[in-house]
């Protein structure tokens, strides 16, 4: 009886492993085909392979990064920026994703930026790291602060050094904690999307019967303000424009 039970467990393990292994093989095969098509300059086919992987549930930073590169090669600027944004949300520390996203953004027609260099730098740094990453930094600063307190309590000769270090680390912790709180609030409350069609007409209401208010270029990142059936309300910053475009014309962050 015990032998039958053991054989049954082994058989179940093998049967459960085979489908998983088969799925992994399919993913690997499609990845290889996509890379080969990309290297050969067949970007349309590469994009099709990568999208197959996306539909099968392989939605990681690497896949979205490859989708962004391929879409950019095909001149699909809006889709490329959307894919880069999705990739960066999954891996905020990846310098290649950040660089490609910034490069793609430079190709988008935008109004003249009247902000000063310091303001642009602060905004760039603020958006560079996710709330989760900043929270981890704040946690690390808190651990260092506890170490400094231990140094103050346990040592006498270098007490002034530990006090000085604790002051600096506590200030760093407060800055990171406030930064993380603001960043997480923005991430949760503000919805962003990317216009993926060329010269999209933003109307004054959710329907084609409404007058066109302004034109949104492809690749422009917009705030999602609301939704009415097949239409989405968007906002442009820094212009302050608000209008309605069809949902198919904007890809929301995911």
PASEBA-1860 file (N, C-alpha, C; in nm, 3 decimals):
! residues 254
1> XXXXXXXX> 0.083/-0.121/0.000/0.000/0.000/0.000/0.087/0.126/0.000 ~ 0.196/0.121/0.081/0.285/0.236/0.088/0.351/0.260/-0.048 ~ 0.387/0.148/-0.116/0.451/0.163/-0.246/0.359/0.230/-0.345 ~ 0.233/0.191/-0.344/0.135/0.251/-0.435/0.121/0.400/-0.408 ~ 0.120/0.436/-0.279/0.107/0.576/-0.239/0.226/0.658/-0.287 ~ 0.346/0.603/-0.267/0.468/0.673/-0.310/0.472/0.688/-0.461 ~ 0.437/0.581/-0.533/0.435/0.586/-0.680/0.335/0.691/-0.729 ~ 0.220/0.699/-0.660/0.119/0.797/-0.696/0.170/0.939/-0.679
9> XXXXXXXX> 0.243/0.964/-0.569/0.299/1.097/-0.545/0.401/1.134/-0.652 ~ 0.488/1.036/-0.686/0.589/1.062/-0.788/0.525/1.090/-0.923 ~ 0.421/1.014/-0.956/0.352/1.033/-1.083/0.286/1.170/-1.089 ~ 0.225/1.211/-0.979/0.161/1.343/-0.974/0.263/1.454/-0.989 ~ 0.381/1.436/-0.927/0.487/1.537/-0.938/0.535/1.549/-1.082 ~ 0.552/1.433/-1.148/0.598/1.435/-1.286/0.495/1.502/-1.377 ~ 0.368/1.466/-1.359/0.262/1.522/-1.443/0.248/1.673/-1.422 ~ 0.268/1.718/-1.298/0.259/1.863/-1.271/0.378/1.937/-1.327
17> XXXXXXXX> 0.494/1.870/-1.335/0.615/1.934/-1.385/0.614/1.949/-1.536 ~ 0.553/1.853/-1.607/0.554/1.853/-1.753/0.486/1.977/-1.811 ~ 0.362/2.015/-1.766/0.300/2.135/-1.823/0.381/2.260/-1.795 ~ 0.434/2.271/-1.672/0.513/2.389/-1.638/0.636/2.398/-1.726 ~ 0.704/2.283/-1.744/0.822/2.280/-1.828/0.787/2.314/-1.973 ~ 0.670/2.266/-2.017/0.628/2.295/-2.153/0.602/2.443/-2.173 ~ 0.537/2.505/-2.074/0.510/2.649/-2.082/0.639/2.728/-2.085 ~ 0.735/2.691/-1.997/0.864/2.759/-1.996/0.934/2.744/-2.131
25> XXXXXXXX> 0.922/2.626/-2.192/0.984/2.603/-2.322/0.922/2.693/-2.429 ~ 0.790/2.711/-2.423/0.722/2.798/-2.518/0.769/2.941/-2.501 ~ 0.778/2.988/-2.376/0.825/3.123/-2.349/0.967/3.142/-2.403 ~ 1.054/3.045/-2.375/1.193/3.056/-2.419/1.201/3.055/-2.571 ~ 1.121/2.971/-2.635/1.123/2.962/-2.780/1.078/3.094/-2.843 ~ 0.971/3.151/-2.792/0.921/3.278/-2.845/1.021/3.390/-2.819 ~ 1.087/3.388/-2.704/1.187/3.490/-2.672/1.303/3.484/-2.770 ~ 1.348/3.363/-2.800/1.458/3.346/-2.895/1.415/3.394/-3.034
33> XXXXXXXX> 1.294/3.358/-3.075/1.244/3.399/-3.206/1.233/3.552/-3.214 ~ 1.187/3.613/-3.104/1.172/3.758/-3.102/1.309/3.826/-3.112 ~ 1.407/3.775/-3.037/1.541/3.834/-3.041/1.604/3.819/-3.179 ~ 1.585/3.704/-3.240/1.641/3.681/-3.373/1.577/3.775/-3.476 ~ 1.446/3.789/-3.469/1.377/3.878/-3.562/1.422/4.023/-3.542 ~ 1.441/4.062/-3.417/1.487/4.198/-3.387/1.628/4.220/-3.442 ~ 1.717/4.125/-3.419/1.855/4.137/-3.466/1.863/4.142/-3.619 ~ 1.767/4.076/-3.685/1.765/4.075/-3.832/1.693/4.196/-3.891
41> XXXXXXXX> 1.642/4.284/-3.803/1.574/4.403/-3.851/1.428/4.384/-3.884 ~ 1.374/4.265/-3.856/1.231/4.239/-3.880/1.155/4.278/-3.754 ~ 1.140/4.409/-3.734/1.083/4.459/-3.609/0.934/4.428/-3.595 ~ 0.863/4.423/-3.707/0.720/4.391/-3.701/0.699/4.250/-3.648 ~ 0.780/4.155/-3.697/0.768/4.018/-3.649/0.814/4.006/-3.504 ~ 0.920/4.078/-3.469/0.967/4.076/-3.331/0.860/4.129/-3.237 ~ 0.793/4.236/-3.278/0.685/4.292/-3.195/0.572/4.191/-3.178 ~ 0.541/4.118/-3.285/0.435/4.017/-3.277/0.473/3.907/-3.179
49> XXXXXXXX> 0.598/3.861/-3.182/0.642/3.757/-3.089/0.637/3.808/-2.944 ~ 0.686/3.929/-2.923/0.687/3.983/-2.787/0.544/4.000/-2.734 ~ 0.453/4.039/-2.822/0.314/4.056/-2.779/0.249/3.921/-2.748 ~ 0.291/3.818/-2.817/0.243/3.684/-2.783/0.284/3.648/-2.641 ~ 0.407/3.679/-2.604/0.455/3.653/-2.468/0.376/3.735/-2.368 ~ 0.345/3.858/-2.404/0.268/3.944/-2.314/0.128/3.885/-2.291 ~ 0.065/3.838/-2.398/-0.069/3.779/-2.386/-0.068/3.651/-2.305 ~ 0.047/3.582/-2.303/0.058/3.458/-2.226/0.089/3.486/-2.078
57> XXXXXXXX> 0.102/3.612/-2.041/0.119/3.645/-1.900/0.260/3.679/-1.857 ~ 0.355/3.685/-1.951/0.493/3.716/-1.916/0.510/3.867/-1.920 ~ 0.459/3.936/-1.816/0.456/4.082/-1.814/0.557/4.137/-1.715 ~ 0.686/4.122/-1.748/0.791/4.172/-1.660/0.863/4.290/-1.722 ~ 0.958/4.345/-1.646/1.032/4.463/-1.691/1.109/4.435/-1.820 ~ 1.171/4.318/-1.829/1.250/4.286/-1.948/1.165/4.279/-2.073 ~ 1.046/4.216/-2.062/0.959/4.205/-2.179/0.910/4.342/-2.223 ~ 0.866/4.425/-2.129/0.816/4.558/-2.165/0.929/4.644/-2.222
65> XXXXXXXX> 1.050/4.626/-2.171/1.165/4.699/-2.225/1.189/4.659/-2.370 ~ 1.183/4.529/-2.398/1.201/4.483/-2.535/1.087/4.529/-2.626 ~ 0.966/4.530/-2.572/0.852/4.581/-2.649/0.872/4.729/-2.681 ~ 0.923/4.804/-2.583/0.948/4.946/-2.606/1.052/4.970/-2.713 ~ 1.161/4.894/-2.708/1.266/4.908/-2.810/1.213/4.875/-2.949 ~ 1.135/4.769/-2.957/1.083/4.726/-3.087/0.982/4.825/-3.142 ~ 0.893/4.874/-3.055/0.794/4.973/-3.098/0.863/5.102/-3.144 ~ 0.969/5.141/-3.076/1.043/5.261/-3.114/1.106/5.245/-3.253
73> XXXXXXXX> 1.161/5.127/-3.279/1.220/5.101/-3.410/1.115/5.109/-3.522 ~ 0.990/5.076/-3.489/0.883/5.079/-3.587/0.819/5.217/-3.599 ~ 0.870/5.313/-3.522/0.815/5.447/-3.527/0.688/5.465/-3.445 ~ 0.656/5.367/-3.361/0.538/5.376/-3.275/0.580/5.443/-3.143 ~ 0.597/5.573/-3.148/0.654/5.647/-3.037/0.568/5.637/-2.911 ~ 0.437/5.651/-2.927/0.348/5.645/-2.812/0.353/5.510/-2.742 ~ 0.347/5.403/-2.821/0.354/5.269/-2.763/0.488/5.246/-2.695 ~ 0.596/5.295/-2.757/0.729/5.277/-2.698/0.737/5.343/-2.561
81> XXXXXXXX> 0.687/5.464/-2.549/0.691/5.534/-2.420/0.605/5.462/-2.318 ~ 0.488/5.414/-2.361/0.401/5.340/-2.269/0.471/5.214/-2.218 ~ 0.534/5.139/-2.308/0.604/5.017/-2.266/0.721/5.049/-2.173 ~ 0.796/5.154/-2.203/0.907/5.192/-2.115/0.856/5.230/-1.975 ~ 0.746/5.300/-1.971/0.688/5.338/-1.841/0.649/5.213/-1.762 ~ 0.587/5.116/-1.830/0.546/4.992/-1.762/0.669/4.917/-1.713 ~ 0.775/4.917/-1.794/0.898/4.847/-1.754/0.961/4.915/-1.633 ~ 0.963/5.048/-1.635/1.026/5.122/-1.525/0.950/5.106/-1.395
89> XXXXXXXX> 0.818/5.091/-1.404/0.738/5.069/-1.282/0.776/4.937/-1.217 ~ 0.819/4.841/-1.296/0.857/4.710/-1.242/1.003/4.702/-1.200 ~ 1.086/4.789/-1.257/1.227/4.790/-1.221/1.279/4.934/-1.226 ~ 1.247/5.014/-1.123/1.284/5.156/-1.124/1.434/5.181/-1.124 ~ 1.514/5.082/-1.087/1.658/5.102/-1.077/1.731/5.073/-1.208 ~ 1.662/5.029/-1.311/1.726/4.993/-1.437/1.762/5.120/-1.515 ~ 1.891/5.147/-1.530/1.937/5.269/-1.596/1.906/5.267/-1.746 ~ 1.909/5.149/-1.809/1.882/5.140/-1.953/1.737/5.177/-1.985
97> XXXXXXXX> 1.645/5.128/-1.903/1.504/5.162/-1.923/1.484/5.312/-1.907 ~ 1.543/5.369/-1.803/1.528/5.512/-1.776/1.586/5.595/-1.890 ~ 1.703/5.557/-1.940/1.767/5.631/-2.048/1.681/5.627/-2.175 ~ 1.633/5.507/-2.212/1.553/5.495/-2.333/1.422/5.571/-2.322 ~ 1.363/5.570/-2.202/1.239/5.645/-2.183/1.265/5.795/-2.200 ~ 1.372/5.845/-2.141/1.404/5.987/-2.154/1.434/6.023/-2.299 ~ 1.504/5.935/-2.370/1.534/5.961/-2.511/1.406/5.966/-2.594 ~ 1.315/5.871/-2.569/1.188/5.870/-2.644/1.107/5.994/-2.612
105> XXXXXXXX> 1.109/6.038/-2.488/1.035/6.159/-2.451/1.083/6.281/-2.526 ~ 1.212/6.285/-2.558/1.268/6.400/-2.629/1.216/6.410/-2.772 ~ 1.159/6.301/-2.824/1.107/6.302/-2.960/0.963/6.353/-2.967 ~ 0.901/6.375/-2.851/0.761/6.417/-2.847/0.752/6.569/-2.853 ~ 0.661/6.619/-2.932/0.639/6.762/-2.940/0.572/6.810/-2.811 ~ 0.642/6.898/-2.740/0.592/6.949/-2.613/0.603/7.101/-2.613 ~ 0.521/7.167/-2.531/0.534/7.312/-2.520/0.667/7.349/-2.457 ~ 0.711/7.470/-2.481/0.838/7.514/-2.426/0.834/7.510/-2.274
113> XXXXXXXX> 0.935/7.447/-2.217/0.944/7.434/-2.072/1.002/7.562/-2.013 ~ 0.918/7.634/-1.938/0.960/7.762/-1.883/1.013/7.749/-1.740 ~ 1.017/7.630/-1.688/1.069/7.611/-1.553/1.221/7.621/-1.554 ~ 1.278/7.658/-1.440/1.422/7.672/-1.429/1.492/7.538/-1.421 ~ 1.625/7.538/-1.435/1.700/7.412/-1.431/1.689/7.341/-1.297 ~ 1.681/7.417/-1.187/1.671/7.354/-1.055/1.537/7.283/-1.042 ~ 1.430/7.349/-1.087/1.297/7.287/-1.080/1.290/7.162/-1.164 ~ 1.350/7.167/-1.283/1.350/7.048/-1.369/1.429/6.935/-1.305
121> XXXXXXXX> 1.540/6.969/-1.241/1.622/6.866/-1.177/1.547/6.803/-1.060 ~ 1.481/6.887/-0.979/1.405/6.834/-0.865/1.293/6.742/-0.912 ~ 1.222/6.783/-1.017/1.113/6.701/-1.069/1.165/6.570/-1.126 ~ 1.280/6.577/-1.192/1.339/6.456/-1.249/1.379/6.358/-1.140 ~ 1.441/6.409/-1.034/1.482/6.323/-0.922/1.359/6.266/-0.851 ~ 1.257/6.349/-0.833/1.136/6.305/-0.765/1.071/6.188/-0.838 ~ 1.068/6.194/-0.970/1.004/6.089/-1.050/1.096/5.972/-1.082 ~ 1.225/5.986/-1.047/1.322/5.882/-1.085/1.301/5.754/-1.006
129> XXXXXXXX> 1.262/5.765/-0.880/1.251/5.648/-0.793/1.105/5.625/-0.753 ~ 1.068/5.499/-0.740/0.932/5.465/-0.699/0.916/5.482/-0.549 ~ 0.791/5.485/-0.505/0.765/5.498/-0.362/0.821/5.381/-0.283 ~ 0.816/5.262/-0.340/0.870/5.144/-0.273/1.022/5.155/-0.254 ~ 1.092/5.202/-0.358/1.237/5.218/-0.348/1.275/5.322/-0.243 ~ 1.203/5.433/-0.240/1.233/5.537/-0.142/1.202/5.488/-0.001 ~ 1.096/5.408/0.013/1.062/5.352/0.144/1.173/5.262/0.195 ~ 1.230/5.182/0.105/1.343/5.096/0.144/1.462/5.181/0.189
137> XXXXXXXX> 1.486/5.293/0.121/1.592/5.383/0.161/1.567/5.442/0.299 ~ 1.441/5.479/0.326/1.407/5.533/0.457/1.425/5.427/0.566 ~ 1.390/5.304/0.535/1.409/5.195/0.631/1.557/5.175/0.661 ~ 1.641/5.182/0.557/1.785/5.170/0.577/1.840/5.282/0.663 ~ 1.788/5.404/0.643/1.832/5.518/0.725/1.789/5.498/0.871 ~ 1.671/5.441/0.890/1.625/5.414/1.026/1.716/5.313/1.096 ~ 1.757/5.209/1.024/1.848/5.108/1.081/1.980/5.174/1.120 ~ 2.032/5.260/1.035/2.157/5.331/1.066/2.141/5.421/1.187
145> XXXXXXXX> 2.025/5.483/1.199/1.998/5.568/1.315/2.000/5.486/1.444 ~ 1.941/5.366/1.438/1.943/5.278/1.556/2.087/5.238/1.591 ~ 2.169/5.214/1.490/2.309/5.181/1.513/2.379/5.298/1.582 ~ 2.352/5.417/1.536/2.414/5.537/1.596/2.371/5.554/1.741 ~ 2.243/5.526/1.769/2.197/5.535/1.908/2.270/5.432/1.994 ~ 2.288/5.312/1.937/2.363/5.211/2.010/2.506/5.256/2.037 ~ 2.566/5.324/1.936/2.701/5.377/1.957/2.706/5.482/2.065 ~ 2.604/5.566/2.073/2.599/5.670/2.179/2.588/5.606/2.317
153> XXXXXXXX> 2.509/5.501/2.327/2.484/5.438/2.457/2.603/5.355/2.503 ~ 2.666/5.283/2.409/2.767/5.184/2.446/2.909/5.239/2.449 ~ 2.934/5.350/2.386/3.071/5.403/2.382/3.079/5.537/2.453 ~ 3.198/5.566/2.503/3.223/5.694/2.571/3.325/5.779/2.497 ~ 3.427/5.713/2.439/3.536/5.787/2.377/3.491/5.861/2.251 ~ 3.403/5.797/2.170/3.360/5.857/2.043/3.214/5.899/2.048 ~ 3.173/5.947/2.164/3.033/5.982/2.182/2.992/6.097/2.090 ~ 3.080/6.196/2.074/3.048/6.310/1.988/3.033/6.267/1.842
161> XXXXXXXX> 3.116/6.173/1.799/3.106/6.123/1.662/2.971/6.057/1.638 ~ 2.927/5.972/1.732/2.800/5.903/1.717/2.683/6.001/1.720 ~ 2.693/6.105/1.803/2.588/6.206/1.809/2.578/6.282/1.676 ~ 2.695/6.315/1.620/2.697/6.384/1.491/2.639/6.295/1.381 ~ 2.678/6.168/1.382/2.627/6.074/1.282/2.476/6.052/1.296 ~ 2.429/6.043/1.422/2.286/6.023/1.445/2.205/6.142/1.394 ~ 2.258/6.262/1.409/2.188/6.382/1.362/2.172/6.380/1.210 ~ 2.281/6.344/1.141/2.276/6.340/0.995/2.181/6.231/0.946
169> XXXXXXXX> 2.191/6.113/1.007/2.107/6.001/0.963/1.960/6.027/0.993 ~ 1.932/6.091/1.107/1.792/6.120/1.140/1.733/6.220/1.041 ~ 1.814/6.319/1.000/1.767/6.415/0.900/1.741/6.345/0.767 ~ 1.831/6.253/0.729/1.813/6.177/0.606/1.687/6.092/0.612 ~ 1.663/6.030/0.728/1.543/5.948/0.746/1.416/6.031/0.729 ~ 1.413/6.150/0.787/1.294/6.235/0.777/1.269/6.277/0.632 ~ 1.377/6.312/0.560/1.363/6.352/0.420/1.308/6.236/0.337 ~ 1.365/6.118/0.355/1.322/6.002/0.277/1.179/5.960/0.314
177> XXXXXXXX> 1.144/5.971/0.442/1.010/5.933/0.486/0.905/6.024/0.423 ~ 0.931/6.156/0.424/0.836/6.251/0.364/0.830/6.229/0.213 ~ 0.945/6.210/0.151/0.952/6.186/0.006/0.873/6.061/-0.031 ~ 0.891/5.954/0.047/0.820/5.828/0.019/0.669/5.847/0.034 ~ 0.627/5.919/0.138/0.484/5.941/0.160/0.421/6.017/0.044 ~ 0.490/6.122/-0.002/0.438/6.202/-0.113/0.436/6.120/-0.242 ~ 0.544/6.046/-0.266/0.555/5.968/-0.389/0.448/5.859/-0.393 ~ 0.425/5.790/-0.283/0.324/5.684/-0.279/0.185/5.743/-0.300
185> XXXXXXXX> 0.160/5.861/-0.240/0.030/5.927/-0.258/0.006/5.961/-0.404 ~ 0.109/6.013/-0.470/0.096/6.047/-0.612/0.072/5.922/-0.695 ~ 0.145/5.815/-0.666/0.131/5.692/-0.742/-0.008/5.632/-0.728 ~ -0.068/5.646/-0.612/-0.198/5.584/-0.587/-0.314/5.670/-0.635 ~ -0.299/5.802/-0.629/-0.411/5.889/-0.658/-0.410/5.946/-0.799 ~ -0.293/5.955/-0.861/-0.283/6.013/-0.996/-0.269/5.901/-1.098 ~ -0.358/5.900/-1.196/-0.353/5.802/-1.304/-0.290/5.866/-1.427 ~ -0.195/5.792/-1.488/-0.125/5.844/-1.605/-0.146/5.751/-1.724
193> XXXXXXXX> -0.139/5.809/-1.840/-0.147/5.732/-1.963/-0.064/5.798/-2.072 ~ -0.050/5.729/-2.184/0.028/5.778/-2.297/-0.058/5.773/-2.422 ~ -0.063/5.882/-2.497/-0.136/5.887/-2.623/-0.059/5.806/-2.727 ~ -0.124/5.708/-2.788/-0.054/5.615/-2.878/-0.089/5.638/-3.025 ~ -0.179/5.729/-3.055/-0.212/5.761/-3.193/-0.161/5.900/-3.229 ~ -0.144/5.925/-3.357/-0.088/6.052/-3.402/-0.196/6.160/-3.411 ~ -0.164/6.277/-3.354/-0.252/6.395/-3.364/-0.396/6.363/-3.321 ~ -0.409/6.329/-3.195/-0.540/6.292/-3.139/-0.620/6.418/-3.107
201> XXXXXXXX> -0.746/6.417/-3.147/-0.834/6.532/-3.121/-0.898/6.517/-2.984 ~ -0.869/6.612/-2.897/-0.932/6.615/-2.764/-1.055/6.704/-2.772 ~ -1.169/6.650/-2.736/-1.295/6.723/-2.750/-1.343/6.777/-2.616 ~ -1.442/6.865/-2.625/-1.494/6.930/-2.504/-1.591/6.843/-2.427 ~ -1.622/6.726/-2.478/-1.712/6.634/-2.411/-1.688/6.492/-2.460 ~ -1.751/6.394/-2.393/-1.729/6.253/-2.429/-1.810/6.207/-2.550 ~ -1.774/6.256/-2.668/-1.845/6.218/-2.789/-1.798/6.298/-2.908 ~ -1.814/6.242/-3.030/-1.769/6.311/-3.150/-1.856/6.431/-3.187
209> XXXXXXXX> -1.972/6.441/-3.122/-2.057/6.556/-3.149/-2.006/6.683/-3.081 ~ -1.910/6.668/-2.988/-1.853/6.783/-2.920/-1.740/6.844/-3.002 ~ -1.720/6.972/-2.982/-1.619/7.045/-3.057/-1.477/7.005/-3.013 ~ -1.384/7.007/-3.108/-1.245/6.977/-3.079/-1.184/7.096/-3.003 ~ -1.124/7.066/-2.888/-1.065/7.171/-2.807/-0.918/7.192/-2.836 ~ -0.844/7.083/-2.854/-0.701/7.092/-2.883/-0.653/6.958/-2.939 ~ -0.531/6.958/-2.991/-0.472/6.839/-3.051/-0.360/6.788/-2.960 ~ -0.358/6.655/-2.938/-0.255/6.593/-2.853/-0.163/6.512/-2.943
217> XXXXXXXX> -0.032/6.538/-2.940/0.061/6.461/-3.025/0.084/6.321/-2.970 ~ 0.125/6.232/-3.059/0.157/6.095/-3.018/0.274/6.094/-2.920 ~ 0.261/6.010/-2.818/0.366/5.997/-2.718/0.351/6.090/-2.600 ~ 0.252/6.178/-2.605/0.235/6.273/-2.494/0.179/6.199/-2.371 ~ 0.242/6.219/-2.257/0.197/6.159/-2.132/0.091/6.251/-2.070 ~ -0.022/6.193/-2.035/-0.136/6.272/-1.989/-0.190/6.214/-1.858 ~ -0.257/6.298/-1.783/-0.327/6.252/-1.662/-0.465/6.202/-1.700 ~ -0.505/6.089/-1.643/-0.638/6.035/-1.664/-0.729/6.091/-1.555
225> XXXXXXXX> -0.827/6.171/-1.596/-0.912/6.241/-1.499/-1.047/6.174/-1.478 ~ -1.092/6.094/-1.573/-1.222/6.030/-1.559/-1.254/5.947/-1.681 ~ -1.374/5.889/-1.680/-1.412/5.799/-1.789/-1.563/5.803/-1.808 ~ -1.605/5.797/-1.934/-1.747/5.791/-1.967/-1.762/5.697/-2.086 ~ -1.795/5.572/-2.057/-1.810/5.468/-2.159/-1.678/5.453/-2.237 ~ -1.678/5.486/-2.366/-1.559/5.466/-2.450/-1.470/5.590/-2.456 ~ -1.492/5.684/-2.367/-1.415/5.808/-2.368/-1.347/5.828/-2.233 ~ -1.231/5.892/-2.237/-1.158/5.922/-2.115/-1.125/6.070/-2.110
233> XXXXXXXX> -1.144/6.127/-1.993/-1.107/6.267/-1.972/-0.958/6.273/-1.938 ~ -0.887/6.363/-2.004/-0.743/6.375/-1.983/-0.707/6.519/-1.948 ~ -0.590/6.534/-1.888/-0.538/6.666/-1.858/-0.393/6.677/-1.901 ~ -0.356/6.792/-1.954/-0.219/6.817/-1.997/-0.151/6.912/-1.899 ~ -0.030/6.877/-1.861/0.051/6.964/-1.777/0.179/6.995/-1.853 ~ 0.224/7.121/-1.860/0.185/7.235/-1.776/0.078/7.325/-1.836 ~ 0.024/7.291/-1.955/-0.071/7.382/-2.018/-0.199/7.402/-1.937 ~ -0.240/7.296/-1.866/-0.365/7.304/-1.791/-0.486/7.272/-1.876
241> XXXXXXXX> -0.465/7.217/-1.999/-0.577/7.182/-2.086/-0.646/7.055/-2.034 ~ -0.778/7.050/-2.057/-0.856/6.931/-2.023/-0.949/6.900/-2.139 ~ -0.963/6.770/-2.169/-1.050/6.733/-2.278/-1.080/6.584/-2.274 ~ -1.152/6.539/-2.377/-1.194/6.400/-2.384/-1.139/6.335/-2.511 ~ -1.081/6.216/-2.498/-1.035/6.138/-2.613/-1.088/5.996/-2.597 ~ -1.090/5.923/-2.709/-1.138/5.785/-2.704/-1.039/5.696/-2.629 ~ -1.090/5.597/-2.558/-1.006/5.511/-2.474/-0.900/5.438/-2.555 ~ -0.930/5.404/-2.679/-0.834/5.331/-2.761/-0.713/5.416/-2.798
249> XXXXXX> -0.722/5.547/-2.777/-0.614/5.638/-2.818/-0.515/5.665/-2.705 ~ -0.538/5.609/-2.590/-0.448/5.630/-2.477/-0.429/5.498/-2.403 ~ -0.303/5.466/-2.371/-0.271/5.347/-2.293/-0.240/5.390/-2.151 ~ -0.322/5.342/-2.058/-0.301/5.379/-1.918/-0.192/5.293/-1.855 ~ -0.122/5.351/-1.757/-0.016/5.278/-1.686/-0.074/5.151/-1.624 ~ 0.009/5.047/-1.624/-0.033/4.921/-1.561/0.084/4.859/-1.485
END
